[in-house]
Amino acid sequence: MGSFSTPYLIGYNLACCAGWAMILSMALPSVVSALFTFSLSELSAALASVYGIDGVSKTLTIVQSAAMLEIAHAVFGLVRSPVQVTSMQVGSRIIALFAINNSPSAQVQFGAGLMILSWAFVEVPRYAFYMAALITGDATKKTPYPLFWLRYSLFAVLYPTGITGEMTCFLAAAKDPAFLAMLGEGKESIMYYFIMFFPAIYVPGSPSMVMNMVGNRKSAMKKRFARPVPPPRGLVWPEVTEKNGKKSRSSTPTAKGILAAAIGSVNKEMGDKTLNLKNWRFGYVKFLKALVNEQCKSEEACLTAAKAGLEKAHSTFQFVAPDGSACSVAEAMSAKNASKFFTGYIKGTKSRSEAKLEIPYKGKNLSGDELKQQVNKWVDYGTIERSCGDAIISCIDNPEWLDLRDKYFVLLGAGSAMGPFLVLMALGANVVAIDLDRPHVWKRLINIARESSGSITFPMKEQQDTCKNDDELYAKSGSNLFTQTPLIKDWLLNLYEGKAFTVGCYAYLDGALHVQVSLAMDAICKELTEKRPNTSLAYLCTPTDLHLIPKEAHDAAEAEYKNYASKLYCMFIRLVSRGKLLTKNAMPPIEGEGGPFYVVNGISIAQGPNYAMAKRMQHWRAVVARSRGCIVSSNIAPSTSTVSVVSNKTFAWAYEGMPFFKPFEIFAPETSNAVMSAILFHDLNNEKSAVHPKQKLSNPNELFKWGSFHGGAWRCAYEVDSLGEASVLIYFSRLAAPYAKVAVAVGAIAYAKMSGMF
């Protein structure tokens, strides 16, 4: 299709561009002449005469009707336009064309010319732009800038003028006896209401269309002037060959391959189906569910799948050296390195005070009995599991667990908003910090360490004693998890020999980068757990994932569903969404050795398959490391209002409305940090905790079942991913409530006054 489609599309765009240019050449002279009279009536008359100019109506009909081919282009994949959007855009134009062609009244009013000229001024540069993009092969950077600018800027003027012209044509046609007679039954005709539907949605729909165009313009300009992509360095997605023969580092084929390897190791047929999945962006959840189902069959199946997924990831992802040579991540981590990091060290200046567990919550620092009461409230409400509450209370009752003077914590992503750095520093821990080599990052971390009773150790490019001042210290500190993964591993293997490390994985990035940074952390964790005795691991799991859960949580979700299913609001949302929203949270149990196992699907489609893959790799490493004798603290953290999350307005709005669905609660970062740190301390000290490999689990994935501070996601009536839209509506309805009350009051007063009540 490629050899045929490009010449065809060039010809199509050229013909359409020429057609609209002809309309401009025929219509513009009279309109321009009227403009220079500076008379509004003359201009209106000139616009009203445009349709009647010889050749305009015929050319307009031909060139606008030809646009229906664009729907076929989208359907058959000749262009990458969404079929539905293209159909709506072309369809609305065709209806407007039908109205003006069949209504003499619509043809002779100023809006006809306004509509025709607006369309023509938009379409000439648009088709010329598409033609240039096809010829140059690059719509973003190689198209002539004047065309590029016109393509993404003219809408600001021509969309309002075009919609005004279309509205006047529709309204004129609606009153035109000839048009109504042509419809047969006039205003009683179904066709009449079909046609009039379009102007009815123009006014409410136009703001969103304009904002969409503004967003498209912003995105296009950003891409146009973006800096050239630097050559790949360090841990990168492998090159794949696209259908068009071009090579790219697309995440989809690799991610599918990793998941297929995991599933295929225990169910070949399902693994093959994973590889053949076409709509990966929205279809991956089904196969993650299939993976969990397969892992529940036995301990062996669970570990086999986890090992297969990790091995595939380590052997598939590439590590590109500074000279451009590439090898697999597994090969890079096993190779010898000539260079190395130096070690920086800062000891805090504060003396250690008596340690006690404090958790900031809603403006108060809770501790002791007051904290126990709050923990029990969370448990009773369903915000956290009983095992989580017990872990926090145990930490309160054992303050010696908070004496961290001889404890060493390696934080991969030390500056993360969800990491325990601040808590560890306050408790006098020895923190080995891995974070980006950016001066502002290290200025913050080092200054916090200096004002604490703990210490911070970190990699440096040069010896610490060569730094003349703090600015040099900040500039020479840090490392890059992507490009220096093997060097970080070497440095950690030789650091503080004989000391037990707890390695926490806290680095986070968006999209495909999240998978890369997760694999980089995993490569380091793999080496440390295999080569450094007494290494334990720590992860923060997300509630927006697939987890095995206690039967009590499943039963609570069932009870909440029965409660909410009868609420009018929920019934309405279910009805209008045709069951797509407010999906039942409680799932049927999965049978397997040691089962049945109860599961919750908290995956959020909006977060994407890369996020799910990154978290799944952490699950795999957790169960594999535990099976080899490592302590692995991997507890579910609650939904937290971090800056990165609430900067997305949709998530922020949803977070505001979610507490309507009990027992949901969204937590502040400082609360989440303190709570998850307390659970970590419990896990490291309580040998009866499920994280200890001596404790027998029915299935390795039950590791994530205990100690969960899920924020209500496990016990809610509905799946997390089906709550977003309903939560946003609740948020805005609450914002509107005071205004609605005022409006009702004003209306009541007005009615009373008109009725003569006072």
Secondary structure, 3 states (H helix, E strand, C coil): CHHHHHHHHHHHHHHHHHHHHHHHHHHHHHHHHHHCCCCHHHHHHHHHCCCCCCCHHHHHHHHHHHCCHHHHHHHCCCCCCCHHHHHHHHHHHHHHHHHHHCCHHHHCCHHHHHHHHHHHHHHHHHHHHHHHHHHHCCCCCCCCHHHHHHHHHCHHHHHHHHHHHHHHHHHHHHCCHHHHHHCCCHHHCHHHHHHHHHHHHHHHHHHHHHHHHHHHHHHHHHHHCCCCCCCCCEEECCCEECCCCCEECCHHHHHHHHHHHHHHCCCHHHHHHHHCCCCHHHHHHHHHHHHHHHHCCCHHHHHHHHHHHHHHHHHHCEEECCCCCEEEHHHHHHCCCCCCCEEEEEECCCCCCCCCCCEEECCEEECHHHHHHHHHHHHHHCCCCHHHHHHHHHHHHCHHHHCCCCCEEEEECCCCCCCCHHHHHHCCCEEEEECCCCHHHHHHHHHHHHCCCCEEEEEECCCHHHCCCHHHHHHCECCCCCCCHHHHHHHHHCCCCCCCEEEEECCCCCCHHHHHHHHHHHHHHHHHHHHCCCCEEEEEECCCCEEEECHHHHHHHHHHHHHHHCCHHHHHHHHHCCCCCCCECCCCCECCCCCCEEEEECCCHHHHHHHHHHHHHHHHHHHHHHHCCCCEEEEECCCECCHHHHCCHHHHHHHHHHHHCCCCCCECHHHHHHHHHHHHHHHHHCCCCCCCCCCCCCCHHHHHHCCCCCCCCCCCCECHHHCHHHHHHHHHHHHHHHHHHHHHHHHHHHHHHHCCCC
